[in-house]
Amino acid sequence: MNRPGFIELMGFGEHGWGATMLHAALITLAVAICGFLVGAVIGVFAAWAKVQGGPVLRRIADAYTTVLRGIPDLLVIYLFYFGGSSVLSTLGHLFGQSGFIGIPGFLAGALAVGVASGAHHTEVFRGAYAAVPKGEIEAAMAIGMSRPLRFRRIIAPLTLRTAIPALGNVWQLVLKESALVSVTGVVELLRQAQIGSGSTRQPFDFFLAAGILYLVISTISGWIMSRAERHYSRGMRRA
Amino acid sequence: MDFAFLYETLLTILPGVPLTLKLAVGSALLGLVLALILALMRLSGVKPLEWVARLYVFVLRGTPLLVQIFLIYYGLGQFPAVRHSLLWPFLREPVWCAVLALTLNTAAYGSEIIRGGLLSIPGGQIEAARACGMSRFLLFRRIVLPLAIRQALPAYGNEFISMVKATSLASIITLMEITGLAAKLISETYRAIEVFIVAGAIYLAINFVLTRIILFAEYRLTPHLRERPGGVPSIDDRLDPAAAAAEGLPGGKVH
């Protein structure tokens, strides 16, 4: 049997998988971005609980970060995928629906990646908040800013500025974690590579192509992050 | 909460613990050796070696571990040359593929940690050792390596913990370690939450023990940071208000 070469296989010709793989790369990006945003929201609340919360909230946030950093992300994805389906089915029963209701893989995957990465986000935001000079916050109080205004105008921008490099690292983690979402059947980059290698019997070419696309995404996003870091630290003096 | 089921689940999943530990320990040790080699290549000052190490770290850290596992487990078999080679009996087995992928992956992260440790050694220490007439190898063994290990240990400890977590991916290539057994049980019983609690608790327990071991190693490696038995309280104790109060000393950190 005559096997097509790597370039031909991943090209955009009649038998090329190029367009399919690029589309799958977009799905990977979508999963990663959704997961990252979910994680960021959780991270903000958990960091707030750790910094300002009472003893109970602080305990909960501590338990959350300890547990999520100690167990594999794959397990979290299974929990959301299978657990989410059984919760939905039970809810369905209450509303008179019989039978099994599956949770969409994309939703379960994005939520699971978000919850797993939220632990990293929490520590990043907490560290960055600690780096905000107290004088800035006191000054904001002194001129009579309300709490929300203080958060929006002073705390959020200053925290984000210090957090950008660490957030870049979390993003790289999330991007790689998104590959695990393939177990839920979402046709993202890795799943597409599996499908392709199944139908052409050329697994090496497909996984190589997937690896290259992951590298491209992480390199471009790393470049964007360093641009953002430079842009938002214009006002800061380099020691 | 159905405790009988939780207990059943525990009994089903526990047999997976040895495999998880074997994968983690095996690839962590092999990865450590490879990481040291890579870090030395990076710092060798020989351009080609430096570039190879740099490219290795870039590729292995920029792609998901699962892609690397698939590339080794499914991908290599595509080539007849590999299938007819002496290595095939190993590369055919999912266990060896998982160990290989985990080793290659952790070596990339580990080499950066070790590189940081090596770079942190004060130049004066190396100059002093040279002045004593130590050979390159003796200098490396007695001065550079111990100092670098001490410096790198906390970060490398985190890498060990992420190795334990990473072994869960071996379940995707059919290995029945903790996550593999858990996933099988979930698909049989559809009781994801209970199974998750049990499997998660096992992982937490392993990582808890691992953290303690690393802390103990750190304690052993930093005798100079410990208080002298029965000696004068160090300056740090005096800065610590609780210790100062206990000793009846004035002072304490101003917050």
Interface residues (C-beta under 8 A of the other chain):
Chain A: T66 V67 R69 G70 I71 P72 D73 L74 L75 Y78 L79 Y81 F82 G83 S85 S86 Q172 L175 K176 E177 S178 A179 L180 S182 V183 L190 A193 Q194 S197 R201 Q202 P203 F204 D205 F207 L208 A210 G211 Y214 L215 S218 T219
Chain B: F58 V59 G62 T63 P64 L65 L66 V67 Q68 F70 L71 Y74 G75 L76 G77 Q78 F79 I161 K165 A166 T167 S168 L169 S171 I172 T179 A182 A183 I186 S187 Y190 R191 A192 I193 F196 A199 G200 Y203 L204 N207 F208
